[in-house]
């Protein structure tokens, strides 16, 4: 059995966080640990993710893998319809682990309202056998509901209504909601969205695992990695628990004026992992006018765009790097006879080696420029370690939220734009909201600056 290896490197945190400083936070961290593990904190009804094995027992994982295999045999493409936590985790895992050919077999819809993108997706699906996994606890969230209505009509037209029923899987509430009612009426196969897991923590539930399995990724190893990390993170001692150390470091830095965190990856295939992380921390901590603003960068690419700002801009940021120690493709740099690009000093070395030194150089340069940074490292980017990395950040987020003094498992602010949108679109039941919003908009003095020209 492979060993899961994950670590936190805090070398570049001093002088903003000295080595002995975390000890002063041990009591608060232990209290946050107890809130998570004893269910005594805010949001305690959404803590099933804390134990990945119990949340997703082997028989449920086998059922999902079998269903994914059946859909793969009957289709060329799976369209996963969802928004926020209903798609970001699955997309992050697929883009990190699947081959390009396998990743291309999973398309994502329902996470925006762009007519152009929906049209392009329909054109890409034209003439291809496709299946749908619609992921929504309620079935009435606007973006995925519209996408499902459009894509379901296209599938029924292409395959016929009876065949389409066998190509649609609804991941939804186990007993209530509009999508559950539709699935029961039409006879769609269903997977249950757990009642006790919030969307942004749901990647290792049926919400994320069906699309991941369809892409050919070993979901057993993914959950095993998370479970191994969960077992290793039981210790409450900050000096021996990298997730807890990361969580408290974020809060200490926030208290010293560092209110923006940049998560930076040195592998392009981790880009969507950063998007998943951004939702996880942004939605968990951004409330009560508190929280660290989560941003992401892809290095070394963004070192040639935002690198100047990070190095010498406003000093209110800190960085967390995500690296893999080994396992990346080793492309050897060739020697050139004339060496006009002056790269022969690198001849015979691999890109993985150069990328590793670029990371080390960046961490040192940014620390010297006044940007404290730390590194979360894994042995390699595979299903086992990506599962561990997912759990590491989930656990750290729960602890960090409790240290911050917020509920890490709700998202009341997300509803504000929805209420306004429903009112403006004339959704029944929002008439009073529309009247209030119309009065507010009418009272606002227009300040529109237009530019017109002739070509």
C-alpha positions, 0 to 999 in steps of 0.5 A, spaced: 500 500 500 502 506 498 504 511 503 500 518 503 505 524 504 503 531 505 507 536 509 507 544 511 513 548 510 513 554 514 520 556 513 518 563 510 513 565 515 518 569 520 518 574 522 511 575 521 510 568 525 515 566 529 516 558 530 514 559 537 508 563 536 503 558 534 504 555 541 500 561 544 494 559 540 494 552 542 488 553 546 484 556 541 486 551 536 484 545 541 477 548 542 476 549 534 478 541 534 473 539 539 467 543 535 469 539 529 469 533 532 464 533 537 459 537 533 458 543 538 460 549 534 456 553 529 454 549 523 454 542 526 449 539 522 454 539 516 460 535 519 459 528 515 465 530 511 470 530 517 470 522 516 470 521 509 470 513 510 463 513 514 460 519 509 462 514 503 462 507 505 465 502 500 458 499 497 456 506 495 463 508 492 462 501 488 455 503 486 457 510 483 463 506 480 458 501 476 453 507 474 459 511 471 461 504 467 454 503 465 454 511 462 461 510 459 459 504 455 452 508 453 455 515 451 461 518 449 460 524 453 457 526 460 455 533 461 455 535 469 450 540 470 451 544 477 454 550 480 459 552 485 460 546 490 456 542 485 461 542 480 468 545 482 470 539 486 469 534 480 472 539 475 478 540 479 479 533 480 478 531 473 483 536 470 488 534 475 488 527 474 485 525 467 488 524 461 486 530 456 482 524 452 478 522 458 477 529 461 474 531 454 469 526 455 466 530 461 463 537 459 460 542 465 454 546 464 449 550 469 455 554 472 453 561 468 448 564 464 451 565 457 447 564 451 453 563 447 457 558 451 450 554 451 450 554 444 457 552 443 456 546 448 450 544 444 453 544 437 459 540 440 454 535 442 450 535 436 451 528 433 455 525 439 452 520 444 451 524 451 449 523 458 447 528 463 448 528 470 444 534 473 447 536 480 442 540 485 439 539 492 433 543 490 432 543 482 430 550 482 437 554 482 437 558 476 443 557 472 443 549 473 435 549 472 436 553 465 441 548 463 438 542 465 431 544 461 435 546 455 440 540 455 434 535 457 430 537 451 436 536 446 437 529 449 430 527 448 430 530 441 437 526 439 435 519 443 428 519 444 424 520 451 425 513 453 432 512 451 434 519 455 431 517 461 436 512 462 441 517 460 440 522 465 442 521 473 439 526 478 444 527 484 439 531 488 435 531 495 434 524 497 426 525 499 424 532 497 425 538 492 423 540 485 429 535 482 427 529 486 420 530 484 422 530 476 426 524 477 421 520 481 416 522 475 420 521 469 424 515 472 431 517 472 436 514 476 438 518 482 444 519 487 443 522 494 446 529 496 447 528 503 443 532 508 449 533 512 454 536 507 455 543 505 456 544 497 463 546 497 465 540 502 461 535 497 467 533 492 468 526 495 460 525 495 456 523 490 456 530 488 463 529 485 464 522 485 460 520 479 463 525 474 470 523 476 469 516 476 466 517 469 472 520 467 476 514 469 479 516 475 480 511 481 475 514 486 477 508 491 484 511 491 481 518 492 477 517 498 482 513 501 487 519 500 482 523 504 481 518 509 488 517 510 489 524 511 483 525 516 486 519 520 493 523 520 490 530 522 487 527 529 492 530 533 491 537 536 498 539 537 499 545 532 506 543 532 505 536 529 498 538 525 500 541 518 492 543 517 492 546 524 498 550 523 496 553 516 489 555 519 492 559 525 498 562 521 492 565 516 489 568 522 495 570 525 497 574 519 490 576 518 491 580 525 497 583 522 494 586 516 495 581 511 488 580 509 489 577 502 491 570 501 494 568 494 494 560 493 499 559 487 500 552 483 506 550 479 502 545 475 497 548 470 493 542 471 492 544 478 488 551 476 481 548 477 483 546 484 485 553 486 478 555 483 475 550 488 479 552 494 477 559 492 470 557 493 471 553 499 475 559 503 471 565 500 464 562 502 466 559 508 470 565 511 467 571 508 461 573 512 460 578 518 465 583 515 470 578 516 475 573 512 481 573 508 480 574 501 482 568 497 486 569 490 489 564 486 495 564 481 498 559 476 506 560 476 510 561 473 505 564 468 503 569 472 510 571 475 510 575 468 503 578 469 502 579 477 509 578 479 511 585 479 505 587 484 506 581 488 514 583 489 513 590 490 506 592 491 501 593 497 504 589 503 497 586 505 498 579 502 501 572 503 502 566 499 501 559 500 504 555 494 502 548 492 507 543 490 508 536 488 515 533 490 515 528 484 512 524 479 511 529 474 513 528 467 520 529 466 522 532 459 529 533 458 532 540 455 536 538 449 543 541 448 544 546 442 550 547 438 550 554 438 547 556 444 544 562 442 538 562 447 544 561 452 540 555 455 546 550 455 547 551 462 540 547 463 542 542 458 540 535 460 536 537 466 529 536 466 523 541 466 520 538 473 527 540 476 527 547 473 520 548 475 522 546 482 528 551 482 523 556 480 518 555 486 524 555 491 526 562 487 519 565 488 518 563 495 525 566 497 524 572 493 517 574 495 519 573 502 525 578 501 519 583 498 515 582 504 510 577 502 510 571 508 509 565 505 508 557 506 508 551 502 503 545 502 507 539 499 505 532 497 509 527 494 505 527 487 499 529 484 495 522 484 488 520 486 491 518 493 494 525 494 489 529 491 484 526 496 489 528 501 490 535 499 482 536 498 481 533 506 487 537 508 484 544 506 477 542 508 479 541 515 484 547 515 478 551 513 473 548 518 478 550 524 480 557 521 473 559 520 472 557 528 478 561 529 476 567 526 469 566 529 464 565 524 460 559 521 464 556 516 458 552 513 453 556 511 453 562 506 447 567 507 450 572 503 449 568 497 442 569 497 442 576 496 443 577 488 438 571 488 433 575 491 434 581 486 435 577 480 428 573 482 425 580 483 427 583 476 425 577 472 418 577 475 419 570 479 412 569 482 412 570 490 417 576 489 413 581 488 414 585 494 422 585 493 421 587 486 417 593 488 422 595 493 428 594 488 424 598 483 424 604 488 431 603 490 433 603 482 429 609 481 431 613 486 438 612 484 441 617 479 444 614 473 451 615 472 452 612 465 458 614 461 457 612 454 462 612 448 460 612 441 464 612 434 464 610 427 468 605 424 
